[in-house]
Amino acid sequence: MNLAQRALGISPSPTLSIDAKAKKMIAQGLDVINFGVGEPDFDTPQHIKDAAMEAIQKGMTKYTAVAGTDQLKQAIVAKFKQDNGLDYQPGQIVVSCGAKHSLYNAFQVLCQPGDEVILPAPYWVSYLEQIKLAGAQPVIVNTRQENDFKLTVAELEAAITPRTRLIILNSPSNPTGSVYTRQELAALGEVLVKHKIAIISDEIYEKLIYDGLEHVSIASLSPELKEQTVVINGVSKSYAMTGWRIGYAAAPAAVAKAMADLQSHSTSNPTSIAQAASVAALTGTQQPLQDMLREFNRRRDFMLERIRQIPGVQCRQPGGAFYLFPDVSSYFGKSYRGRVVSSASDLADLLLEEARVALVPGIAFGDDRFIRLSYATSMEKIAQGLERIAALLDGIK
Ligand SMILES: *Cc1c(COP(=O)(O)O)cnc(C)c1O
């Protein structure tokens, strides 16, 4: 059977495949330390699970409205008001099967062949494929480590052409952990308004932020920016609910309607039970989130300090999410027991095979001078894993 052109162009998610490879080795009894994980290692808080069980008992087991229950949309509207100072009507909210699905819907309704989409690199893996699946052309703009991997106004202006339709922003960022300031977003926003370029703002790591930094939604900076922006968020990362598959988008009414109409012909509503659980996540106690955040912060500080002691590894302090993104390029051109290391991918292979440490090479995010280490794993594993990395790197001559 022949595959469609659309399918032939898709690469599988490299982060998910590395995670799968590590999990397989662990299942075979091998002692692998997995820094490839893209989800919190904490369990979903009990009050959220209770809400799901109650929903089942009450018979909330039927189709809901395609774009989500009234109750969940109200909770999301209240969240935007309280956390971001954004006023949306329930009709501007679309709940989907994870933020990844919200992003997919947004690209599908906003892009078409001939459109260019500005994608700052390093970027989260799925953006690239989703832009291509929408028939649009990704325009990758490399940001610089010296600028904390944040797109500058000059870089943005240089990438704009008459075909530029959209830009994707992700703050706090996966993989870099960078957080844009209000001033930086305002400066980019001014250019985007001038050129009438739509914005997809992926704010899934909004709550996972450290050092007293402030999360700012670009949509909140002016009425014009709000009219040009689709904000994406969800419960996966903040509430340790990756398996529940609830994400959401807030958009101008016509865009939200198009996204809901598209969804009505694919998944219909996201799971009714997970929606009830998400109401509890958004409206219930935020203490479990605070506890998780404190633990992530402790791990980040420990991991950063240890990794900076390894000669030749350079690592910025990430302000958000749960990843470190160190530069390992000083090892390129050298070798480990006769094996030449010429990229982060080579190093990731070596680390997995020789040191039993799994992590994601930067090629997955568009820059193979870096590796991504997740600290969504225990302090003990972090300590052990870093010793293994240090020992292997010490053997590269
Ligand atoms: C995890 C992640 C998502 C997707 O989250 P789901 O709600 O689980 O689909 C979206 N964007 C980024 C940057 C992520 O890291």
The ligand as a Gaussian input file, in Angstrom:
#p B3LYP/6-31G(d) Opt

LIG

0 1
 C        4.832000      18.794000      26.942000
 C        4.713000      19.931000      25.973000
 C        3.512000      20.176000      25.273000
 C        2.360000      19.206000      25.215000
 O        1.707000      18.931000      26.358000
 P        0.443000      17.991000      26.377000
 O       -0.615000      18.820000      27.016000
 O        0.816000      16.822000      27.215000
 O        0.077000      17.608000      24.988000
 C        3.436000      21.298000      24.477000
 N        4.470000      22.131000      24.348000
 C        5.630000      21.921000      24.971000
 C        6.733000      22.884000      24.770000
 C        5.808000      20.802000      25.797000
 O        6.985000      20.565000      26.373000

